[in-house]
Amino acid sequence: MLALQVVLAAVLALTANVLPGVQAAPGGKPTPSKGPNYWFSFGDSYTQTGFNPTGILPTSDNPFGNPPYPGWTSTGGENWVGYLATKYNKSTILTYNYAYGGAVINASLVTPWRPDVLSLTDQVAQFLEGAAKKPATTPWTSKNALFSVFIGINDIGNSWWIDGGETFHGILLDNYFELVQKMYDVGGRNFLFVNVPPIDRSPLMLEQGTESTAGEKVVLANFNARLESRIAAFKKANRGVRTFLYDSVSQYNEILDNPTKFGFRDAVTWGKDADLFWGDNYHPSSYAHKFFGERVAEVLRDTIW
């Protein structure tokens, strides 16, 4: 397993549906916005665009702020954040994407591939020290701000073989939702969550054999089930919260079970060709992210974003 962990670390360096218990926005048309809306995004390499919160900040003329669009992504091109913010959006979305390649929830629980990786804990700290204070540069409100969290790929990828995993998932999710609670406490009310996709079907994991892929699949299912329960509990415990879940598992499986239907060559080949689902052996291609952005837009269809 040590060899696999090293391989995973190296790869990570390169860098919808609403489900039961998760409330969608009420029906009807969203209230038109008088100005831009805000998106505070947190996650790992599947989400990162290389945003630096101390650099050029998003404006209506430059909704991504920094770096230049599409940013530094694991796909080598646009990812789901870029597609959603620029192509499948209903308003101008000022996108503060704190996601960082290789991120875990808490580096004291799962060691990232290198010590300078910004965990979800670190990303939220960046937000709390800056945009959370609603400075003149970032005058967001509870109504016009969306918070999204897509995390867990590296936590599972670097720990799925550990005995007592179910107990460990509880500890991970305790930390996860302590951070989400901090977002709520400073005014966050609209939350988009993404479950952990079937990375057991990635070329990297397929190379490890059926015993490894079957074991990781079970762990992923357990974590995602617990995540869904935690989302419901968070909503119940906090007044005025709207929660949405992009079910990446269903969409990845939908595509990988029938790749040619979606214009992909197959479910396992990886590389830079335009007709491949996998951009490398652990990350989907930019073309695959286009489908993800479309699905997230469906999840948020009754909102202002």
Backbone hydrogen bonds, N-H to C=O, Kabsch-Sander energy under -0.5 kcal/mol:
donor,donor_aa,acceptor,acceptor_aa,energy
5,Q,1,M,-2.4
6,V,2,L,-2.1
7,V,3,A,-2.3
8,L,4,L,-2.8
9,A,5,Q,-2.2
10,A,6,V,-2.1
11,V,7,V,-2.4
12,L,8,L,-2.6
13,A,9,A,-1.0
14,L,10,A,-0.5
14,L,11,V,-1.5
18,V,16,A,-1.0
22,V,19,L,-2.2
23,Q,21,G,-0.5
37,N,92,T,-3.1
38,Y,144,N,-3.1
39,W,94,L,-2.4
40,F,146,L,-3.1
41,S,39,W,-0.7
41,S,96,Y,-2.4
42,F,148,S,-1.7
44,D,150,F,-0.8
47,T,44,D,-2.0
48,Q,44,D,-2.2
51,F,97,N,-0.5
55,G,52,N,-2.3
59,T,62,N,-1.5
62,N,59,T,-0.7
65,G,62,N,-1.8
66,N,64,F,-1.2
71,G,68,P,-2.1
72,W,49,T,-2.4
73,T,71,G,-0.9
74,S,45,S,-0.8
76,G,73,T,-0.6
83,Y,79,N,-2.5
84,L,80,W,-2.4
85,A,81,V,-2.5
86,T,82,G,-1.7
87,K,83,Y,-2.3
88,Y,83,Y,-2.0
93,I,85,A,-0.5
93,I,91,S,-0.5
94,L,37,N,-3.4
94,L,92,T,-0.6
95,T,63,P,-2.6
95,T,93,I,-0.8
96,Y,39,W,-3.2
96,Y,94,L,-0.7
97,N,95,T,-0.8
98,Y,41,S,-2.4
98,Y,96,Y,-1.0
100,Y,43,G,-2.1
103,A,100,Y,-1.9
109,L,106,N,-2.1
110,V,106,N,-2.0
117,V,114,R,-1.6
119,S,117,V,-0.8
120,L,104,V,-2.9
121,T,105,I,-1.6
123,Q,119,S,-2.7
124,V,120,L,-2.6
125,A,121,T,-1.6
126,Q,122,D,-2.2
127,F,123,Q,-2.0
128,L,124,V,-2.9
129,E,125,A,-2.0
130,G,126,Q,-0.8
130,G,127,F,-1.0
132,A,127,F,-2.8
133,K,130,G,-1.9
134,K,131,A,-2.2
138,T,135,P,-1.7
140,W,138,T,-2.0
145,A,141,T,-0.6
146,L,38,Y,-2.4
147,F,190,N,-2.7
148,S,40,F,-2.3
149,V,192,L,-2.2
150,F,42,F,-2.2
151,I,194,V,-0.5
154,N,103,A,-0.5
156,I,152,G,-2.6
157,G,153,I,-2.7
158,N,154,N,-1.8
159,S,156,I,-1.8
160,W,156,I,-2.2
162,I,159,S,-2.3
165,G,162,I,-0.7
167,T,164,G,-0.5
168,F,164,G,-1.8
169,H,165,G,-2.4
170,G,166,E,-1.4
171,I,167,T,-1.5
172,L,168,F,-2.6
173,L,169,H,-2.7
174,D,170,G,-1.8
175,N,171,I,-1.9
176,Y,172,L,-2.4
177,F,173,L,-2.5
178,E,174,D,-1.4
179,L,175,N,-1.6
180,V,176,Y,-1.7
181,Q,177,F,-2.0
182,K,178,E,-1.2
183,M,179,L,-1.4
184,Y,180,V,-2.0
185,D,181,Q,-2.7
186,V,182,K,-1.0
187,G,184,Y,-2.1
188,G,183,M,-2.6
190,N,145,A,-0.5
191,F,189,R,-0.6
191,F,242,R,-2.7
192,L,147,F,-3.3
193,F,191,F,-0.5
193,F,244,F,-3.0
194,V,149,V,-1.9
195,N,246,Y,-1.3
199,I,197,P,-2.5
201,R,198,P,-2.2
202,S,199,I,-1.5
204,L,281,N,-2.6
206,L,202,S,-2.5
207,E,203,P,-1.6
208,Q,205,M,-1.6
209,G,206,L,-1.2
213,T,209,G,-2.1
214,A,210,T,-2.5
215,G,211,E,-1.9
216,E,212,S,-2.6
217,K,213,T,-2.1
218,V,214,A,-1.5
219,V,215,G,-1.7
220,L,216,E,-2.8
221,A,217,K,-2.1
222,N,218,V,-2.0
223,F,219,V,-2.5
224,N,220,L,-2.6
225,A,221,A,-2.1
226,R,222,N,-2.1
227,L,223,F,-2.4
228,E,224,N,-2.2
229,S,225,A,-1.7
230,R,226,R,-2.3
231,I,227,L,-2.4
232,A,228,E,-2.0
233,A,229,S,-2.2
234,F,230,R,-2.8
235,K,231,I,-2.3
236,K,232,A,-2.2
237,A,233,A,-2.0
238,N,234,F,-0.9
238,N,235,K,-0.6
241,V,238,N,-1.1
242,R,189,R,-3.0
244,F,191,F,-2.4
246,Y,193,F,-2.8
247,D,245,L,-0.8
248,S,246,Y,-1.7
251,Q,247,D,-1.6
252,Y,248,S,-3.0
253,N,249,V,-2.4
254,E,250,S,-2.3
255,I,251,Q,-2.2
256,L,252,Y,-3.2
257,D,253,N,-2.3
258,N,254,E,-0.6
258,N,255,I,-0.8
261,K,258,N,-1.0
262,F,258,N,-0.6
262,F,259,P,-1.3
263,G,260,T,-1.3
264,F,259,P,-2.4
265,R,275,D,-3.2
271,G,278,W,-1.9
276,L,273,D,-1.4
277,F,266,D,-0.5
278,W,269,T,-0.9
279,G,277,F,-0.6
279,G,283,H,-1.9
280,D,283,H,-1.7
285,S,277,F,-3.2
286,S,75,T,-0.5
289,H,285,S,-1.9
290,K,286,S,-1.2
291,F,287,Y,-0.8
291,F,288,A,-0.8
292,F,288,A,-1.4
293,G,289,H,-2.8
294,E,290,K,-1.9
295,R,291,F,-2.0
296,V,292,F,-2.5
297,A,293,G,-2.1
298,E,294,E,-1.4
299,V,295,R,-2.0
300,L,296,V,-1.9
301,R,298,E,-1.3
303,T,300,L,-2.1
